[in-house]
Amino acid sequence: MSEALITVHKVTKQVADSTGSLTILHDISFSLQARQSAAIVGASGSGKSTLLSILAGLDTPTSGTVTIAGTALFALDEDARAALRAQQLGFVFQSFQLLGNLTALENVMLPLELMGRSDARAAATDMLGRVGLSERLRHYPKVLSGGEQQRVALARAFVVRPAVLLADEPTGSLDFATGEKVMALMFELNREIGTTLVMVTHDAGIAARCDRQLHIEAGRLLPD
């Protein structure tokens, strides 16, 4: 088997609280191959979103290591982690996280412009067409439906062709039918681009569509 794209080794996260120290994640270890999809599932408060934040390098573990595409994430300083996120990672959030003062096209162009890509406009236009929004390029988020906003967010995430896509409850703000359409599109783009997908979800149906389910219970990863 080829070398894993993502390796999480003995990750523990502790925070101080009124009683002393609270352990949110206990000794988490797993690996994912390129192009695999994994759902992180568990009850609210089990540590799912904390684990996703650590995979993104947005939160730091108390101990343990995370390696993405051969790079030890926490051997890097904050600036280098930010650069790795820009080059290797895409993000999709429950709350869309679009910039309200930018059009759909400008939102999708932004990560490409930050990378210095001269083809940002053409690539963003093409990706918005891919998600069915060719007629909405110049619309601002406030006039787009929730499903349309999440499709813009998908276009923004996939336009950089990331090695890893991290998604946090991507259908949590959508009705069932719209959520189903968004998830079908996400899996289709994921297969097409060859991204490794890691997704936090409460939806057992969505989790079942992933190659693996990572069950977190009280901060511990249950055996597969």
Helices and strands as residue ranges (DSSP letters): E 6-17, E 20-32, E 37-41, H 48-55, E 63-68, E 71-72, G 73-75, H 78-88, E 89-93, H 104-114, H 120-130, G 134-136, G 141-143, H 146-158, E 164-168, H 176-193, E 196-200, H 204-208, E 212-217, E 220-221
